[in-house]
Every structure is written in structure tokens, then in C-alpha cells.
Amino acid sequence: MTEQPTDQSQIKPVPDLTGAEWIQTTDDGTPGVEIAFVEDVVVMRDGKEPAGPVLVFTHAEWDAFVEGAKDGEFDEPWNWDEDWEDEPEEEAGEDTGPRNT
């Protein structure tokens, strides 16, 4: 289980979300991550649990997150094409005989 931050200065107060205009991050209308720009922060929540907890970001933190996403900083750490380059390619129907495993 993830430990909660012990430095209280890192915990941001949640603004009044009564008039928040939530933006869905999916085009098909299915519940996903939702964001809203409220007062001087950006808040994020799980659209499947709108009454659940929210994450609160400053605009600088949000901008850094968006730039990191654009730069691929949060992409999966592997490249499937490179992982399979070490495997010899076999011709369709080619019998390579028994393999020792």
C-alpha cells in the first residue's frame, strides 16, 4: 500500500468544486479521467467515481505533466519491436526441428 505524504506542506487544499465544469478525457463518453480548471488549480478525478477523491495540481505542475506526456515520458518502458529483434525469424512452414528449452 502506498504511504500517505508526511510533509503536510505537500498537501494542497481541495477547492470548492460545486461549479466545476468537468472535461472528459475520452471521446466515446465512457467514464475515464476527468479534469477541471478551478480557481488557481487543476483538479483531476476518476469519472467512474465522481464523488471520490480528487488530485490537485498547480498550473505549473499541470503544464509539466502535459509536456511530459507529449514528450513520451510516461510511455511504456519497452519497445516491442526491439524486444523481438533478438529472436530469429522463421520462414512460414519451415521445420526448425526440436528445441532445447
C-alpha positions in Angstrom: 0.0 0.0 0.0 1.2 3.5 -0.8 2.1 5.6 2.2 0.5 9.0 2.6 2.8 12.0 2.4 4.1 13.0 5.8 5.1 16.5 4.8 1.8 18.5 5.2 3.2 21.3 3.1 2.8 19.0 0.0 -0.9 18.5 0.6 -3.0 21.1 -1.3 -6.4 22.1 -0.1 -9.3 21.0 -2.4 -11.1 24.0 -3.8 -14.9 24.3 -3.8 -15.9 22.0 -6.7 -19.6 23.0 -6.8 -19.4 24.9 -10.0 -16.6 22.9 -11.6 -17.0 22.1 -15.3 -15.5 18.7 -15.7 -13.8 17.8 -19.0 -13.9 14.1 -20.0 -10.7 12.7 -21.5 -12.5 10.1 -23.6 -14.3 10.8 -26.8 -16.7 7.9 -26.6 -18.4 9.1 -23.5 -17.3 6.3 -21.3 -16.2 7.3 -17.8 -12.5 7.9 -17.5 -10.2 10.6 -16.1 -11.9 14.0 -15.8 -10.2 17.3 -15.2 -11.5 20.8 -14.3 -9.8 24.2 -14.0 -11.0 25.6 -10.7 -9.8 28.8 -9.1 -6.0 28.8 -9.5 -5.6 24.9 -9.7 -6.3 22.0 -11.9 -8.2 19.1 -10.4 -8.4 15.5 -11.7 -10.9 12.7 -10.7 -12.0 9.3 -11.8 -15.2 9.7 -13.8 -16.4 6.3 -12.6 -16.4 7.7 -9.1 -17.2 11.4 -9.4 -17.8 11.7 -5.6 -14.4 10.1 -4.9 -11.1 11.8 -4.2 -9.5 14.4 -6.5 -5.9 15.2 -7.3 -5.0 18.9 -7.1 -2.3 20.4 -9.3 -0.9 23.9 -9.6 -0.8 25.2 -13.1 3.0 24.7 -13.2 2.6 21.1 -12.2 -0.1 20.5 -14.7 1.9 22.1 -17.5 4.9 19.9 -16.6 2.7 16.8 -16.7 1.2 17.7 -20.1 4.7 18.4 -21.5 6.0 15.1 -20.1 3.1 13.3 -21.7 3.7 14.9 -25.1 7.4 14.0 -24.8 6.6 10.3 -24.1 7.8 10.5 -20.6 5.0 8.2 -19.4 5.1 5.7 -22.3 5.6 2.1 -21.6 9.3 1.4 -20.9 9.8 -1.2 -23.6 9.7 -1.2 -27.3 8.0 -4.4 -28.6 9.8 -4.2 -32.0 13.3 -4.0 -30.3 12.4 -6.8 -27.8 11.7 -9.2 -30.7 14.7 -8.3 -32.8 16.9 -10.9 -31.0 14.6 -13.7 -31.9 15.4 -15.4 -35.3 12.7 -15.1 -37.8 11.4 -18.4 -39.2 10.0 -18.9 -42.6 6.4 -20.0 -42.7 6.2 -23.8 -42.7 10.0 -24.1 -42.1 10.8 -27.0 -39.8 13.4 -26.0 -37.4 13.5 -29.3 -35.6 13.3 -29.9 -31.9 14.2 -27.1 -29.5 16.0 -27.5 -26.2 14.3 -25.4 -23.6 
